[in-house]
Amino acid sequence: MRRLAAALTAALLAMPAWGQEQAAQGSAAVLRALDKVNGHFMDAEVAVGASAEMFGLLVSVSECRYPAENPTGDAFAYLLVRDPRDGAQHFSGWMIASSPALNALDHNRYDVWVIRCKSS
């Protein structure tokens, strides 16, 4: 009986929650950076596992995911943002394209946010 209960529990935990979308892995993230002092911005496509320098910050992308049923839908990426000169970490975590302020980079001069994921 315990084995049956354990098997049912494992099967239920492996299934997605009702209404929850399946996420697909992107091969790269499209990011936008803003220099708040002079108003300049730049976009960069950064491959998963790679880094790019955006203005005065080094931005690394560990993962980029998007809804499997809607590739143009809401993307979310795991980013690490550091100062390339001294390695000081300014941000580490998930950013969501539709809600960049939910978990935002806290930097006095620069902003970085996710635009979308690219699939291969």
N, CA, C and O atoms as CSV, one atom per row, in Angstrom:
chain,resi,resn,atom,element,x,y,z
A,1,MET,N,N,0.811,-1.188,0.000
A,1,MET,CA,C,0.000,0.000,0.000
A,1,MET,C,C,0.867,1.271,0.000
A,1,MET,O,O,0.565,2.252,-0.680
A,2,ARG,N,N,1.948,1.219,0.782
A,2,ARG,CA,C,2.842,2.380,0.842
A,2,ARG,C,C,3.501,2.629,-0.518
A,2,ARG,O,O,3.676,3.776,-0.929
A,3,ARG,N,N,3.860,1.551,-1.207
A,3,ARG,CA,C,4.480,1.709,-2.518
A,3,ARG,C,C,3.509,2.336,-3.511
A,3,ARG,O,O,3.901,3.165,-4.333
A,4,LEU,N,N,2.258,1.941,-3.434
A,4,LEU,CA,C,1.253,2.510,-4.325
A,4,LEU,C,C,1.071,4.000,-4.034
A,4,LEU,O,O,0.994,4.811,-4.956
A,5,ALA,N,N,1.002,4.355,-2.753
A,5,ALA,CA,C,0.861,5.764,-2.373
A,5,ALA,C,C,2.088,6.562,-2.810
A,5,ALA,O,O,1.953,7.686,-3.294
A,6,ALA,N,N,3.275,5.995,-2.644
A,6,ALA,CA,C,4.498,6.684,-3.053
A,6,ALA,C,C,4.535,6.850,-4.570
A,6,ALA,O,O,4.945,7.900,-5.066
A,7,ALA,N,N,4.112,5.826,-5.309
A,7,ALA,CA,C,4.100,5.907,-6.770
A,7,ALA,C,C,3.087,6.946,-7.244
A,7,ALA,O,O,3.370,7.702,-8.173
A,8,LEU,N,N,1.916,6.992,-6.622
A,8,LEU,CA,C,0.903,7.995,-6.989
A,8,LEU,C,C,1.397,9.410,-6.681
A,8,LEU,O,O,1.208,10.325,-7.482
A,9,THR,N,N,2.021,9.581,-5.537
A,9,THR,CA,C,2.551,10.894,-5.164
A,9,THR,C,C,3.624,11.333,-6.154
A,9,THR,O,O,3.631,12.483,-6.592
A,10,ALA,N,N,4.528,10.426,-6.507
A,10,ALA,CA,C,5.588,10.761,-7.463
A,10,ALA,C,C,4.998,11.117,-8.822
A,10,ALA,O,O,5.463,12.053,-9.473
A,11,ALA,N,N,3.976,10.378,-9.256
A,11,ALA,CA,C,3.345,10.664,-10.550
A,11,ALA,C,C,2.659,12.023,-10.533
A,11,ALA,O,O,2.737,12.771,-11.507
A,12,LEU,N,N,1.991,12.343,-9.439
A,12,LEU,CA,C,1.316,13.636,-9.340
A,12,LEU,C,C,2.304,14.791,-9.302
A,12,LEU,O,O,2.058,15.837,-9.902
A,13,LEU,N,N,3.414,14.614,-8.607
A,13,LEU,CA,C,4.427,15.671,-8.546
A,13,LEU,C,C,5.134,15.866,-9.871
A,13,LEU,O,O,5.603,16.966,-10.163
A,14,ALA,N,N,5.221,14.821,-10.679
A,14,ALA,CA,C,5.882,14.934,-11.976
A,14,ALA,C,C,5.012,15.640,-13.008
A,14,ALA,O,O,5.523,16.160,-14.000
A,15,MET,N,N,3.699,15.661,-12.780
A,15,MET,CA,C,2.786,16.306,-13.724
A,15,MET,C,C,2.742,17.808,-13.461
A,15,MET,O,O,2.867,18.238,-12.314
A,16,PRO,N,N,2.565,18.609,-14.511
A,16,PRO,CA,C,2.425,20.052,-14.292
A,16,PRO,C,C,1.106,20.354,-13.598
A,16,PRO,O,O,0.123,19.630,-13.755
A,17,ALA,N,N,1.106,21.428,-12.833
A,17,ALA,CA,C,-0.124,21.847,-12.159
A,17,ALA,C,C,-1.146,22.260,-13.203
A,17,ALA,O,O,-0.786,22.720,-14.286
A,18,TRP,N,N,-2.403,22.096,-12.880
A,18,TRP,CA,C,-3.476,22.436,-13.803
A,18,TRP,C,C,-3.389,23.923,-14.131
A,18,TRP,O,O,-3.344,24.751,-13.221
A,19,GLY,N,N,-3.366,24.272,-15.404
A,19,GLY,CA,C,-3.279,25.662,-15.817
A,19,GLY,C,C,-1.852,26.174,-15.929
A,19,GLY,O,O,-1.624,27.291,-16.392
A,20,GLN,N,N,-0.897,25.365,-15.510
A,20,GLN,CA,C,0.504,25.789,-15.587
A,20,GLN,C,C,1.058,25.435,-16.965
A,20,GLN,O,O,0.909,24.304,-17.427
A,21,GLU,N,N,1.693,26.397,-17.613
A,21,GLU,CA,C,2.257,26.171,-18.939
A,21,GLU,C,C,3.610,25.489,-18.836
A,21,GLU,O,O,4.361,25.707,-17.885
A,22,GLN,N,N,3.909,24.664,-19.824
A,22,GLN,CA,C,5.224,24.055,-19.920
A,22,GLN,C,C,6.197,25.081,-20.495
A,22,GLN,O,O,5.857,25.826,-21.415
A,23,ALA,N,N,7.398,25.112,-19.951
A,23,ALA,CA,C,8.415,26.060,-20.424
A,23,ALA,C,C,9.394,25.341,-21.341
A,23,ALA,O,O,9.784,24.201,-21.087
A,24,ALA,N,N,9.782,26.024,-22.408
A,24,ALA,CA,C,10.800,25.517,-23.332
A,24,ALA,C,C,12.097,26.285,-23.091
A,24,ALA,O,O,12.080,27.439,-22.661
A,25,GLN,N,N,13.205,25.636,-23.370
A,25,GLN,CA,C,14.521,26.255,-23.192
A,25,GLN,C,C,14.903,27.050,-24.437
A,25,GLN,O,O,14.816,26.544,-25.555
A,26,GLY,N,N,15.317,28.271,-24.242
A,26,GLY,CA,C,15.821,29.067,-25.340
A,26,GLY,C,C,17.318,28.884,-25.487
A,26,GLY,O,O,17.992,28.459,-24.549
A,27,SER,N,N,17.844,29.203,-26.667
A,27,SER,CA,C,19.282,29.077,-26.900
A,27,SER,C,C,20.026,30.376,-26.580
A,27,SER,O,O,21.246,30.383,-26.422
A,28,ALA,N,N,19.270,31.477,-26.488
A,28,ALA,CA,C,19.874,32.777,-26.191
A,28,ALA,C,C,18.806,33.698,-25.617
A,28,ALA,O,O,17.609,33.442,-25.750
A,29,ALA,N,N,19.255,34.768,-24.980
A,29,ALA,CA,C,18.355,35.787,-24.454
A,29,ALA,C,C,18.637,37.105,-25.161
A,29,ALA,O,O,19.793,37.464,-25.385
A,30,VAL,N,N,17.589,37.815,-25.506
A,30,VAL,CA,C,17.736,39.162,-26.045
A,30,VAL,C,C,17.550,40.114,-24.862
A,30,VAL,O,O,16.502,40.124,-24.217
A,31,LEU,N,N,18.580,40.908,-24.592
A,31,LEU,CA,C,18.592,41.797,-23.434
A,31,LEU,C,C,18.673,43.243,-23.896
A,31,LEU,O,O,19.171,43.536,-24.983
A,32,ARG,N,N,18.183,44.128,-23.067
A,32,ARG,CA,C,18.310,45.562,-23.334
A,32,ARG,C,C,18.944,46.207,-22.107
A,32,ARG,O,O,18.573,45.915,-20.970
A,33,ALA,N,N,19.910,47.092,-22.362
A,33,ALA,CA,C,20.569,47.847,-21.293
A,33,ALA,C,C,20.336,49.330,-21.541
A,33,ALA,O,O,20.286,49.780,-22.685
A,34,LEU,N,N,20.195,50.074,-20.468
A,34,LEU,CA,C,19.958,51.511,-20.526
A,34,LEU,C,C,20.971,52.226,-19.646
A,34,LEU,O,O,21.178,51.854,-18.491
A,35,ASP,N,N,21.600,53.255,-20.204
A,35,ASP,CA,C,22.445,54.152,-19.429
A,35,ASP,C,C,21.529,55.295,-18.988
A,35,ASP,O,O,21.132,56.128,-19.802
A,36,LYS,N,N,21.197,55.328,-17.701
A,36,LYS,CA,C,20.222,56.301,-17.193
A,36,LYS,C,C,20.753,57.730,-17.174
A,36,LYS,O,O,19.967,58.670,-17.065
A,37,VAL,N,N,22.062,57.915,-17.276
A,37,VAL,CA,C,22.630,59.252,-17.251
A,37,VAL,C,C,22.434,59.966,-18.584
A,37,VAL,O,O,22.012,61.122,-18.616
A,38,ASN,N,N,22.741,59.276,-19.685
A,38,ASN,CA,C,22.647,59.947,-20.989
A,38,ASN,C,C,21.494,59.434,-21.860
A,38,ASN,O,O,21.297,59.939,-22.965
A,39,GLY,N,N,20.735,58.448,-21.392
A,39,GLY,CA,C,19.569,57.957,-22.117
A,39,GLY,C,C,19.871,57.003,-23.252
A,39,GLY,O,O,18.957,56.620,-23.983
A,40,HIS,N,N,21.127,56.604,-23.426
A,40,HIS,CA,C,21.469,55.654,-24.483
A,40,HIS,C,C,21.067,54.248,-24.067
A,40,HIS,O,O,21.135,53.886,-22.892
A,41,PHE,N,N,20.644,53.458,-25.058
A,41,PHE,CA,C,20.330,52.068,-24.780
A,41,PHE,C,C,20.953,51.191,-25.841
A,41,PHE,O,O,21.312,51.662,-26.921
A,42,MET,N,N,21.082,49.900,-25.526
A,42,MET,CA,C,21.615,48.930,-26.480
A,42,MET,C,C,20.950,47.592,-26.247
A,42,MET,O,O,20.593,47.247,-25.121
A,43,ASP,N,N,20.787,46.840,-27.329
A,43,ASP,CA,C,20.266,45.483,-27.260
A,43,ASP,C,C,21.398,44.519,-27.567
A,43,ASP,O,O,22.303,44.831,-28.341
A,44,ALA,N,N,21.339,43.352,-26.957
A,44,ALA,CA,C,22.349,42.321,-27.216
A,44,ALA,C,C,21.687,40.957,-27.150
A,44,ALA,O,O,20.817,40.715,-26.313
A,45,GLU,N,N,22.104,40.074,-28.036
A,45,GLU,CA,C,21.678,38.676,-27.993
A,45,GLU,C,C,22.812,37.904,-27.339
A,45,GLU,O,O,23.922,37.846,-27.869
A,46,VAL,N,N,22.529,37.310,-26.181
A,46,VAL,CA,C,23.552,36.605,-25.413
A,46,VAL,C,C,23.172,35.138,-25.335
A,46,VAL,O,O,22.102,34.799,-24.830
A,47,ALA,N,N,24.035,34.269,-25.827
A,47,ALA,CA,C,23.774,32.832,-25.800
A,47,ALA,C,C,23.736,32.331,-24.360
A,47,ALA,O,O,24.423,32.861,-23.487
A,48,VAL,N,N,22.924,31.301,-24.125
A,48,VAL,CA,C,22.868,30.680,-22.804
A,48,VAL,C,C,24.250,30.114,-22.499
A,48,VAL,O,O,24.825,29.392,-23.314
A,49,GLY,N,N,24.773,30.439,-21.336
A,49,GLY,CA,C,26.108,30.013,-20.937
A,49,GLY,C,C,27.196,31.004,-21.302
A,49,GLY,O,O,28.370,30.779,-21.009
A,50,ALA,N,N,26.809,32.103,-21.942
A,50,ALA,CA,C,27.797,33.106,-22.375
A,50,ALA,C,C,27.574,34.427,-21.640
A,50,ALA,O,O,26.628,34.576,-20.867
A,51,SER,N,N,28.464,35.372,-21.898
A,51,SER,CA,C,28.405,36.700,-21.282
A,51,SER,C,C,28.609,37.762,-22.348
A,51,SER,O,O,29.171,37.494,-23.410
A,52,ALA,N,N,28.147,38.970,-22.056
A,52,ALA,CA,C,28.364,40.109,-22.943
A,52,ALA,C,C,28.545,41.347,-22.089
A,52,ALA,O,O,27.926,41.485,-21.034
A,53,GLU,N,N,29.403,42.253,-22.556
A,53,GLU,CA,C,29.563,43.522,-21.861
A,53,GLU,C,C,28.549,44.506,-22.429
A,53,GLU,O,O,28.501,44.747,-23.636
A,54,MET,N,N,27.756,45.058,-21.553
A,54,MET,CA,C,26.738,46.035,-21.930
A,54,MET,C,C,27.021,47.290,-21.122
A,54,MET,O,O,26.837,47.320,-19.905
A,55,PHE,N,N,27.471,48.327,-21.822
A,55,PHE,CA,C,27.948,49.549,-21.188
A,55,PHE,C,C,29.015,49.174,-20.175
A,55,PHE,O,O,30.032,48.601,-20.566
A,56,GLY,N,N,28.838,49.462,-18.917
A,56,GLY,CA,C,29.858,49.173,-17.924
A,56,GLY,C,C,29.586,47.930,-17.111
A,56,GLY,O,O,30.095,47.804,-15.997
A,57,LEU,N,N,28.784,46.991,-17.641
A,57,LEU,CA,C,28.424,45.790,-16.894
A,57,LEU,C,C,28.690,44.537,-17.711
A,57,LEU,O,O,28.570,44.551,-18.936
A,58,LEU,N,N,29.053,43.450,-17.032
A,58,LEU,CA,C,29.217,42.152,-17.666
A,58,LEU,C,C,27.990,41.325,-17.315
A,58,LEU,O,O,27.758,41.018,-16.146
A,59,VAL,N,N,27.203,40.965,-18.326
A,59,VAL,CA,C,25.940,40.254,-18.122
A,59,VAL,C,C,26.090,38.820,-18.618
A,59,VAL,O,O,26.414,38.592,-19.784
A,60,SER,N,N,25.852,37.847,-17.721
A,60,SER,CA,C,25.931,36.424,-18.058
A,60,SER,C,C,24.526,35.828,-18.014
A,60,SER,O,O,23.742,36.138,-17.117
A,61,VAL,N,N,24.211,34.975,-18.984
A,61,VAL,CA,C,22.910,34.312,-19.062
A,61,VAL,C,C,23.106,32.834,-18.770
A,61,VAL,O,O,23.836,32.149,-19.487
A,62,SER,N,N,22.453,32.337,-17.712
A,62,SER,CA,C,22.537,30.924,-17.361
A,62,SER,C,C,21.407,30.117,-17.992
A,62,SER,O,O,21.613,28.979,-18.416
A,63,GLU,N,N,20.206,30.708,-18.055
A,63,GLU,CA,C,19.054,30.035,-18.639
A,63,GLU,C,C,18.129,31.069,-19.241
A,63,GLU,O,O,18.093,32.220,-18.808
A,64,CYS,N,N,17.380,30.641,-20.248
A,64,CYS,CA,C,16.325,31.473,-20.821
A,64,CYS,C,C,15.176,30.536,-21.171
A,64,CYS,O,O,15.366,29.566,-21.905
A,65,ARG,N,N,14.000,30.820,-20.655
A,65,ARG,CA,C,12.831,29.965,-20.868
A,65,ARG,C,C,11.663,30.807,-21.372
A,65,ARG,O,O,11.583,32.011,-21.127
A,66,TYR,N,N,10.766,30.135,-22.080
A,66,TYR,CA,C,9.566,30.778,-22.606
A,66,TYR,C,C,8.447,29.742,-22.662
A,66,TYR,O,O,8.725,28.543,-22.651
A,67,PRO,N,N,7.184,30.178,-22.723
A,67,PRO,CA,C,6.079,29.213,-22.791
A,67,PRO,C,C,6.172,28.367,-24.062
A,67,PRO,O,O,6.277,28.908,-25.163
A,68,ALA,N,N,6.132,27.035,-23.911
A,68,ALA,CA,C,6.263,26.128,-25.050
A,68,ALA,C,C,5.128,26.317,-26.056
A,68,ALA,O,O,5.344,26.193,-27.261
A,69,GLU,N,N,3.947,26.610,-25.581
A,69,GLU,CA,C,2.786,26.782,-26.466
A,69,GLU,C,C,2.768,28.157,-27.127
A,69,GLU,O,O,2.032,28.365,-28.091
A,70,ASN,N,N,3.570,29.102,-26.622
A,70,ASN,CA,C,3.554,30.463,-27.132
A,70,ASN,C,C,4.986,31.016,-27.135
A,70,ASN,O,O,5.370,31.730,-26.210
A,71,PRO,N,N,5.774,30.693,-28.162
A,71,PRO,CA,C,7.178,31.119,-28.189
A,71,PRO,C,C,7.387,32.629,-28.116
A,71,PRO,O,O,8.446,33.084,-27.684
A,72,THR,N,N,6.400,33.405,-28.530
A,72,THR,CA,C,6.527,34.860,-28.441
A,72,THR,C,C,6.005,35.377,-27.108
A,72,THR,O,O,5.956,36.587,-26.887
A,73,GLY,N,N,5.614,34.469,-26.221
A,73,GLY,CA,C,5.059,34.855,-24.927
A,73,GLY,C,C,6.116,35.312,-23.952
A,73,GLY,O,O,7.243,35.632,-24.330
A,74,ASP,N,N,5.742,35.336,-22.721
A,74,ASP,CA,C,6.552,35.896,-21.656
A,74,ASP,C,C,7.820,35.090,-21.385
A,74,ASP,O,O,7.743,33.940,-20.954
A,75,ALA,N,N,8.965,35.678,-21.632
A,75,ALA,CA,C,10.248,35.025,-21.403
A,75,ALA,C,C,10.743,35.333,-19.995
A,75,ALA,O,O,10.399,36.359,-19.406
A,76,PHE,N,N,11.553,34.425,-19.473
A,76,PHE,CA,C,12.230,34.687,-18.209
A,76,PHE,C,C,13.618,34.075,-18.282
A,76,PHE,O,O,13.808,32.979,-18.809
A,77,ALA,N,N,14.585,34.807,-17.742
A,77,ALA,CA,C,15.981,34.394,-17.844
A,77,ALA,C,C,16.687,34.554,-16.506
A,77,ALA,O,O,16.371,35.444,-15.717
A,78,TYR,N,N,17.651,33.669,-16.272
A,78,TYR,CA,C,18.487,33.762,-15.076
A,78,TYR,C,C,19.760,34.506,-15.461
A,78,TYR,O,O,20.535,34.040,-16.297
A,79,LEU,N,N,19.968,35.662,-14.846
A,79,LEU,CA,C,21.091,36.535,-15.185
A,79,LEU,C,C,22.027,36.738,-13.998
A,79,LEU,O,O,21.614,36.693,-12.839
A,80,LEU,N,N,23.277,36.957,-14.315
A,80,LEU,CA,C,24.277,37.382,-13.346
A,80,LEU,C,C,24.893,38.649,-13.928
A,80,LEU,O,O,25.411,38.632,-15.045
A,81,VAL,N,N,24.837,39.744,-13.177
A,81,VAL,CA,C,25.357,41.029,-13.640
A,81,VAL,C,C,26.490,41.437,-12.706
A,81,VAL,O,O,26.307,41.558,-11.494
A,82,ARG,N,N,27.685,41.648,-13.305
A,82,ARG,CA,C,28.871,41.976,-12.527
A,82,ARG,C,C,29.585,43.186,-13.120
A,82,ARG,O,O,29.356,43.560,-14.270
A,83,ASP,N,N,30.439,43.779,-12.324
A,83,ASP,CA,C,31.332,44.833,-12.787
A,83,ASP,C,C,32.558,44.143,-13.373
A,83,ASP,O,O,33.223,43.390,-12.662
A,84,PRO,N,N,32.885,44.376,-14.661
A,84,PRO,CA,C,34.019,43.665,-15.263
A,84,PRO,C,C,35.380,44.056,-14.684
A,84,PRO,O,O,36.344,43.302,-14.817
A,85,ARG,N,N,35.469,45.218,-14.046
A,85,ARG,CA,C,36.760,45.663,-13.511
A,85,ARG,C,C,37.127,44.953,-12.223
A,85,ARG,O,O,38.252,44.476,-12.075
A,86,ASP,N,N,36.187,44.878,-11.286
A,86,ASP,CA,C,36.516,44.283,-9.983
A,86,ASP,C,C,35.707,43.031,-9.653
A,86,ASP,O,O,35.915,42.422,-8.603
A,87,GLY,N,N,34.783,42.637,-10.543
A,87,GLY,CA,C,33.995,41.425,-10.317
A,87,GLY,C,C,32.865,41.587,-9.320
A,87,GLY,O,O,32.219,40.600,-8.967
A,88,ALA,N,N,32.605,42.805,-8.852
A,88,ALA,CA,C,31.522,43.024,-7.891
A,88,ALA,C,C,30.189,42.623,-8.516
A,88,ALA,O,O,29.866,43.019,-9.636
A,89,GLN,N,N,29.437,41.844,-7.781
A,89,GLN,CA,C,28.150,41.344,-8.274
A,89,GLN,C,C,27.040,42.341,-7.962
A,89,GLN,O,O,26.848,42.727,-6.809
A,90,HIS,N,N,26.310,42.756,-8.999
A,90,HIS,CA,C,25.214,43.704,-8.836
A,90,HIS,C,C,23.849,43.035,-8.867
A,90,HIS,O,O,22.880,43.569,-8.328
A,91,PHE,N,N,23.768,41.852,-9.506
A,91,PHE,CA,C,22.485,41.153,-9.606
A,91,PHE,C,C,22.731,39.687,-9.902
A,91,PHE,O,O,23.651,39.329,-10.637
A,92,SER,N,N,21.894,38.849,-9.318
A,92,SER,CA,C,21.884,37.423,-9.621
A,92,SER,C,C,20.471,36.929,-9.374
A,92,SER,O,O,19.978,36.982,-8.247
A,93,GLY,N,N,19.811,36.443,-10.434
A,93,GLY,CA,C,18.462,35.931,-10.257
A,93,GLY,C,C,17.679,35.899,-11.553
A,93,GLY,O,O,18.206,36.173,-12.631
A,94,TRP,N,N,16.397,35.556,-11.420
A,94,TRP,CA,C,15.487,35.470,-12.557
A,94,TRP,C,C,14.924,36.844,-12.866
A,94,TRP,O,O,14.544,37.586,-11.960
A,95,MET,N,N,14.870,37.183,-14.151
A,95,MET,CA,C,14.171,38.383,-14.618
A,95,MET,C,C,13.076,37.929,-15.570
A,95,MET,O,O,13.271,37.018,-16.375
A,96,ILE,N,N,11.929,38.576,-15.467
A,96,ILE,CA,C,10.771,38.247,-16.286
A,96,ILE,C,C,10.531,39.395,-17.255
A,96,ILE,O,O,10.475,40.557,-16.855
A,97,ALA,N,N,10.389,39.055,-18.541
A,97,ALA,CA,C,10.267,40.084,-19.577
A,97,ALA,C,C,9.073,41.001,-19.345
A,97,ALA,O,O,9.190,42.213,-19.528
A,98,SER,N,N,7.934,40.455,-18.946
A,98,SER,CA,C,6.737,41.288,-18.793
A,98,SER,C,C,6.717,42.080,-17.490
A,98,SER,O,O,5.929,43.015,-17.348
A,99,SER,N,N,7.572,41.716,-16.541
A,99,SER,CA,C,7.600,42.394,-15.235
A,99,SER,C,C,9.038,42.625,-14.792
A,99,SER,O,O,9.474,42.037,-13.802
A,100,PRO,N,N,9.784,43.468,-15.502
A,100,PRO,CA,C,11.196,43.643,-15.149
A,100,PRO,C,C,11.410,44.232,-13.757
A,100,PRO,O,O,12.462,44.016,-13.154
A,101,ALA,N,N,10.441,44.963,-13.244
A,101,ALA,CA,C,10.589,45.576,-11.920
A,101,ALA,C,C,10.353,44.584,-10.791
A,101,ALA,O,O,10.667,44.881,-9.638
A,102,LEU,N,N,9.809,43.417,-11.097
A,102,LEU,CA,C,9.537,42.414,-10.073
A,102,LEU,C,C,10.822,41.959,-9.389
A,102,LEU,O,O,10.848,41.777,-8.171
A,103,ASN,N,N,11.870,41.777,-10.157
A,103,ASN,CA,C,13.186,41.411,-9.628
A,103,ASN,C,C,14.204,42.146,-10.497
A,103,ASN,O,O,14.709,41.598,-11.477
A,104,ALA,N,N,14.494,43.370,-10.133
A,104,ALA,CA,C,15.265,44.266,-11.003
A,104,ALA,C,C,16.704,44.439,-10.530
A,104,ALA,O,O,17.034,44.245,-9.360
A,105,LEU,N,N,17.542,44.811,-11.487
A,105,LEU,CA,C,18.915,45.205,-11.191
A,105,LEU,C,C,18.869,46.525,-10.428
A,105,LEU,O,O,18.200,47.471,-10.844
A,106,ASP,N,N,19.582,46.579,-9.314
A,106,ASP,CA,C,19.634,47.801,-8.511
A,106,ASP,C,C,21.007,48.443,-8.720
A,106,ASP,O,O,21.960,48.154,-7.996
A,107,HIS,N,N,21.087,49.314,-9.716
A,107,HIS,CA,C,22.342,49.978,-10.037
A,107,HIS,C,C,22.060,51.461,-10.224
A,107,HIS,O,O,21.026,51.824,-10.784
A,108,ASN,N,N,22.953,52.313,-9.770
A,108,ASN,CA,C,22.699,53.758,-9.819
A,108,ASN,C,C,22.754,54.330,-11.230
A,108,ASN,O,O,22.175,55.389,-11.473
A,109,ARG,N,N,23.432,53.667,-12.172
A,109,ARG,CA,C,23.540,54.233,-13.519
A,109,ARG,C,C,22.885,53.388,-14.606
A,109,ARG,O,O,22.352,53.942,-15.567
A,110,TYR,N,N,22.909,52.065,-14.480
A,110,TYR,CA,C,22.473,51.192,-15.570
A,110,TYR,C,C,21.249,50.368,-15.196
A,110,TYR,O,O,21.040,50.017,-14.035
A,111,ASP,N,N,20.452,50.073,-16.206
A,111,ASP,CA,C,19.353,49.115,-16.105
A,111,ASP,C,C,19.594,48.040,-17.150
A,111,ASP,O,O,20.091,48.328,-18.239
A,112,VAL,N,N,19.243,46.807,-16.824
A,112,VAL,CA,C,19.296,45.692,-17.767
A,112,VAL,C,C,18.013,44.906,-17.586
A,112,VAL,O,O,17.583,44.661,-16.458
A,113,TRP,N,N,17.391,44.505,-18.706
A,113,TRP,CA,C,16.203,43.669,-18.598
A,113,TRP,C,C,16.100,42.733,-19.803
A,113,TRP,O,O,16.750,42.925,-20.831
A,114,VAL,N,N,15.255,41.711,-19.633
A,114,VAL,CA,C,15.051,40.676,-20.643
A,114,VAL,C,C,13.958,41.146,-21.613
A,114,VAL,O,O,12.919,41.654,-21.192
A,115,ILE,N,N,14.206,40.970,-22.912
A,115,ILE,CA,C,13.203,41.264,-23.941
A,115,ILE,C,C,12.497,39.987,-24.361
A,115,ILE,O,O,11.267,39.927,-24.361
A,116,ARG,N,N,13.274,38.952,-24.725
A,116,ARG,CA,C,12.701,37.675,-25.153
A,116,ARG,C,C,13.816,36.623,-25.203
A,116,ARG,O,O,15.000,36.930,-25.065
A,117,CYS,N,N,13.394,35.389,-25.404
A,117,CYS,CA,C,14.330,34.283,-25.629
A,117,CYS,C,C,14.355,33.972,-27.119
A,117,CYS,O,O,13.373,34.185,-27.831
A,118,LYS,N,N,15.490,33.469,-27.572
A,118,LYS,CA,C,15.623,32.994,-28.944
A,118,LYS,C,C,15.687,31.474,-28.891
A,118,LYS,O,O,16.359,30.902,-28.032
A,119,SER,N,N,14.989,30.830,-29.807
A,119,SER,CA,C,15.068,29.381,-29.875
A,119,SER,C,C,15.973,29.009,-31.037
A,119,SER,O,O,16.151,29.787,-31.974
A,120,SER,N,N,16.539,27.820,-30.967
A,120,SER,CA,C,17.491,27.414,-32.002
A,120,SER,C,C,16.824,26.973,-33.271
A,120,SER,O,O,17.502,26.603,-34.229
